[in-house]
Structures are given as C-alpha cells and as structure tokens.
Amino acid sequence: MFDLINGLPVHPLVVHAVVVLLPLAMIGTIAIVVRPAWRLTYGPLVVACAAIATILIPVATSSGEQLEKHRSEEHTSELQSRF
C-alpha cells in the first residue's frame, strides 16, 4: 500500500514526520499548560500536530514493512542473477 512516491521510499519520510511531530506536540502541550493564555492561540495547532503524528504511525509501520519486503525481493533477485 505505502511503498514509493516518485521512486523514493515513503518510510523514511513518514518516520521523520512522526519523530518530529510527536515531541513537538508534547512540548506544545507543556507550553499551553504552563501558559494558559496560549491555549486559544496554540491549542488547535498542538491538537492537529498530535493527531497527524498519531495518524502517521500506522502509515510508518506499513511503509516499513513494504520497504523491507521490497529490499528482500531485490536482494533475492540479485543473488539469483549471480548464479
């Protein structure tokens, strides 16, 4: 399902998005707890950031499995072509 976009693997892109967005959402949550005046301004942004990161977690998992499958098929065909 999630394999390549324009010949590039999707997995590293999605994993980096999750790795960046989840800590940002955590820091944003702490910031709006410490400064309640920021809740109306930054609250929706923090929620959106957390939601997007959460949605991307299964995408990262699926794309990683597809990348692993693709790489093992390439390796198998490469070994077969040598013999």
C-alpha positions as CSV (number, residue, x, y, z in Angstrom):
1,M,0.0,0.0,0.0
2,F,2.6,2.5,1.1
3,D,5.8,1.9,-0.9
4,L,7.2,4.5,-3.2
5,I,6.5,8.1,-4.2
6,N,8.2,9.1,-7.4
7,G,10.7,6.3,-6.9
8,L,11.6,7.3,-3.3
9,P,10.7,5.2,-0.3
10,V,7.9,6.6,1.8
11,H,9.1,5.1,5.0
12,P,11.9,7.5,6.0
13,L,9.8,10.5,5.2
14,V,6.9,9.3,7.4
15,V,9.1,8.1,10.2
16,H,10.8,11.5,10.3
17,A,7.4,13.2,10.4
18,V,6.3,11.1,13.4
19,V,9.6,11.6,15.2
20,V,9.4,15.4,14.8
21,L,5.6,15.9,15.3
22,L,5.1,13.9,18.5
23,P,7.8,15.7,20.5
24,L,6.5,19.0,19.2
25,A,3.0,18.1,20.3
26,M,4.4,17.1,23.8
27,I,6.3,20.4,24.1
28,G,3.3,22.3,22.9
29,T,1.1,20.6,25.5
30,I,3.5,21.5,28.3
31,A,3.7,25.1,27.0
32,I,-0.1,25.6,27.0
33,V,-0.3,24.1,30.4
34,V,2.3,26.5,31.7
35,R,0.9,29.5,29.9
36,P,-2.9,29.2,29.8
37,A,-3.2,32.3,27.7
38,W,-1.7,30.4,24.8
39,R,-4.5,27.7,24.8
40,L,-6.8,29.6,22.4
41,T,-4.0,30.5,20.0
42,Y,-1.9,27.4,20.0
43,G,-4.2,24.7,21.4
44,P,-5.7,23.7,18.0
45,L,-2.2,23.6,16.5
46,V,-1.0,21.3,19.2
47,V,-4.0,19.0,18.8
48,A,-3.5,19.0,15.0
49,C,0.1,18.2,15.4
50,A,-0.6,15.3,17.7
51,A,-3.4,14.0,15.5
52,I,-1.3,14.0,12.4
53,A,1.5,12.2,14.1
54,T,-0.9,9.6,15.5
55,I,-2.4,9.0,12.1
56,L,1.1,8.6,10.6
57,I,2.2,5.9,13.0
58,P,0.4,3.0,11.1
59,V,1.5,4.5,7.8
60,A,5.1,4.4,9.0
61,T,4.6,0.7,10.1
62,S,3.0,-0.3,6.8
63,S,5.6,1.5,4.7
64,G,8.4,0.0,6.7
65,E,7.0,-3.5,6.0
66,Q,6.7,-2.7,2.3
67,L,10.3,-1.4,2.2
68,E,11.6,-4.5,3.9
69,K,9.7,-6.7,1.5
70,H,10.9,-4.7,-1.5
71,R,14.5,-4.8,-0.3
72,S,14.4,-8.6,0.4
73,E,13.0,-9.2,-3.1
74,E,15.8,-7.1,-4.6
75,H,18.4,-9.0,-2.6
76,T,16.9,-12.3,-3.6
77,S,16.8,-11.4,-7.3
78,E,20.4,-10.1,-7.1
79,L,21.6,-13.4,-5.6
80,Q,19.7,-15.4,-8.3
81,S,21.2,-13.4,-11.1
82,R,24.7,-14.0,-9.8
83,F,24.3,-17.8,-10.1
